[in-house]
Amino acid sequence: MGFLAEHGTFRILTREIIDSSRLFSCGNPDLDEFFMKDSSNYAEKLLGKTYCYLLDDNPAIILCAFTVSNDSVRVDQLPNSRKKKINNAIPREKQMRRYPAVLIGRLGVNVDYASKGVGTELMDFIKRWFVQPDNKTGCRYLAVDSYNVKSALGFYEKNGFRYLFSNEEQEAKNSGLPMPMKTRYMYFDLLDVLER
C-alpha cells in the first residue's frame, strides 16, 4: 500500500472542497491556477472532470489532483511506421481510424508530498480505474499532452507512457504546431494493466 491508499480519500474536486482547502500548489503556477480557479468551470461546461485525494488527517489539504476528459488516439493521421506500431496491438478485424482514450488533461501533486511516490501511485490508480468492470465507457488508452520538459516527460515515461510520434519534429509537422513544441502527446495502453 502507498501513501495515498493509507492516508488519502478520493473525491471529486468541487468548489466547496476548493473553498475549504488550503491553497494547493504543485509547483507549476499554470496547474495551480487551473485546479484552484478553473477546474469547476471546466466541469460545468462538460470539458473535463477533476478529482483529488484529500489528506485523511486534515481534509483541508489536497494531496494531488487530476482532470480527465474523453479523447481518441488517431492513427489515421500518423506516419505509416507509427500507425503500424499501434495497429499491431489490435486484431486486424478490429482496427479503426481512431481508438478510444481518456485524456489526463492536468495532473499535479502537492509540493509538500511530492517525495512520497504520490505521483506514481496516482497514475497507477488512474490506470486501474479505467479498466474496472463498472467503468461507464470503453477506452483502450490513457493519453496526455505532457509539458515538453525533461521532468514531466520523464515522469510519464517512467509510468509506461510512449510517444505517439517518434520525435518532436515529426509531431510538430503532423499536428501543424510550431517548434519548439510546448507539449508532447503520449499514450499508455490499458491492456498492459489487464495483462499484469
Secondary structure by P-SEA (a helix, b strand, c coil): cccccccbbbbcccaaaaaaccccccccaaaaaaaaccaaaaaaaccbbbbbbccccccccccccbbbbbbbbccccccaaaaaaaaccccccccccbbbbbbcccccccccccccaaaaaaaaaaaaaaaccccccccccccccccccaaaaaaaaaaccccccccaaaaaaaacccccccbbbbbbcccccccc
